[in-house]
Amino acid sequence: LVILSSGIVVVYKSFFLCADYLTRLSLRLDANQLLDNKISEIKRHVKEYKDLSFSRSGILPFFESNHKQIEFSYQTEVEPVLGADALYRLGVRLSWQEHGVTKHLERMSILEIG
């Protein structure tokens, strides 16, 4: 009976651990998509207006992931590329809270003005 009880505990523990990993992976995939969308939005703005007057930081609308409301915030950095007049390096950082810990996801891209 003790062996059977121990086996059940191990199976349940493994199950809940896997469920937690899947939740985290799902949230990370959602964050990846939001980050790609933000970069595309910035590139469209730069292409249309030919300037760098986009919002450098902010909070995205609440996002629902696994029946939870998640608040994502973003920060951007723009630096000129040395030796190229119309090229800029764009860095976008997305942040959110997951189990009380702040998580980050970053991506770099190149912007061309003109």
C-alpha positions as CSV (number, residue, x, y, z in Angstrom):
1,L,0.0,0.0,0.0
2,V,2.9,2.4,0.8
3,I,4.5,1.7,-2.6
4,L,1.2,2.3,-4.4
5,S,0.7,5.6,-2.5
6,S,4.2,6.7,-3.3
7,G,3.7,5.9,-7.0
8,I,0.5,7.9,-7.1
9,V,2.2,10.9,-5.5
10,V,5.0,10.7,-8.1
11,V,2.6,10.5,-11.0
12,Y,0.5,13.5,-9.7
13,K,3.6,15.5,-9.0
14,S,4.9,14.8,-12.6
15,F,1.5,15.7,-14.0
16,F,1.3,19.1,-12.3
17,L,4.9,19.9,-13.1
18,C,4.2,19.2,-16.8
19,A,1.0,21.3,-16.7
20,D,3.0,24.2,-15.2
21,Y,5.7,23.9,-17.9
22,L,3.0,23.9,-20.6
23,T,1.4,27.1,-19.1
24,R,4.8,28.8,-19.0
25,L,5.5,27.8,-22.6
26,S,2.1,29.0,-23.8
27,L,2.7,32.3,-22.1
28,R,6.2,32.6,-23.7
29,L,4.8,31.9,-27.1
30,D,2.1,34.5,-26.6
31,A,4.8,37.0,-25.5
32,N,6.8,36.1,-28.6
33,Q,3.9,36.9,-30.9
34,L,3.2,40.2,-29.1
35,L,6.8,41.2,-29.4
36,D,6.8,40.4,-33.2
37,N,3.6,42.5,-33.5
38,K,5.2,45.5,-31.7
39,I,8.2,45.4,-33.9
40,S,6.1,45.3,-37.0
41,E,4.0,48.2,-35.8
42,I,7.1,50.3,-35.2
43,K,8.5,49.4,-38.6
44,R,5.2,50.4,-40.3
45,H,5.2,53.7,-38.4
46,V,8.8,54.5,-39.5
47,K,8.1,53.5,-43.1
48,E,4.9,55.6,-43.2
49,Y,6.1,58.8,-41.4
50,K,9.9,58.5,-42.1
51,D,10.7,59.5,-38.5
52,L,11.4,58.0,-35.1
53,S,8.5,59.6,-33.3
54,F,6.9,56.4,-32.0
55,S,6.1,55.6,-28.4
56,R,9.3,54.4,-26.6
57,S,7.6,52.6,-23.8
58,G,4.1,51.7,-22.6
59,I,1.7,49.0,-21.4
60,L,-0.1,46.8,-23.9
61,P,-3.8,46.1,-23.5
62,F,-4.5,43.2,-21.1
63,F,-3.9,39.9,-22.8
64,E,-5.7,36.7,-21.8
65,S,-3.6,33.6,-21.6
66,N,-4.8,30.4,-20.1
67,H,-7.9,32.2,-18.6
68,K,-5.6,34.7,-16.8
69,Q,-5.3,38.4,-17.6
70,I,-1.6,39.2,-18.2
71,E,-0.3,42.8,-18.4
72,F,2.7,43.2,-20.8
73,S,4.8,46.3,-20.8
74,Y,7.4,47.2,-23.4
75,Q,10.5,49.5,-23.7
76,T,12.3,50.4,-26.9
77,E,15.8,51.6,-27.6
78,V,16.9,53.2,-30.9
79,E,20.5,53.8,-31.7
80,P,22.1,54.9,-35.0
81,V,24.2,52.2,-36.8
82,L,27.7,53.5,-37.1
83,G,28.7,54.2,-40.7
84,A,25.1,54.2,-42.0
85,D,23.1,57.4,-42.1
86,A,19.7,56.0,-42.5
87,L,20.0,52.8,-40.4
88,Y,19.0,52.5,-36.8
89,R,19.2,49.5,-34.4
90,L,15.9,48.9,-32.7
91,G,15.8,47.0,-29.4
92,V,12.4,46.0,-28.0
93,R,12.0,44.5,-24.5
94,L,8.7,43.0,-23.4
95,S,8.1,42.4,-19.6
96,W,5.4,40.6,-17.6
97,Q,4.8,39.0,-14.3
98,E,4.7,35.2,-14.0
99,H,4.2,33.6,-10.6
100,G,5.4,36.7,-8.9
101,V,8.6,36.9,-11.0
102,T,9.2,39.5,-13.7
103,K,10.0,37.8,-17.0
104,H,11.6,39.5,-20.0
105,L,11.9,38.8,-23.7
106,E,14.1,41.0,-26.0
107,R,14.5,41.3,-29.7
108,M,16.7,43.5,-32.0
109,S,15.9,44.7,-35.5
110,I,17.1,47.3,-38.0
111,L,15.1,50.3,-39.0
112,E,15.7,52.2,-42.3
113,I,14.5,55.8,-42.7
114,G,14.3,57.1,-46.2
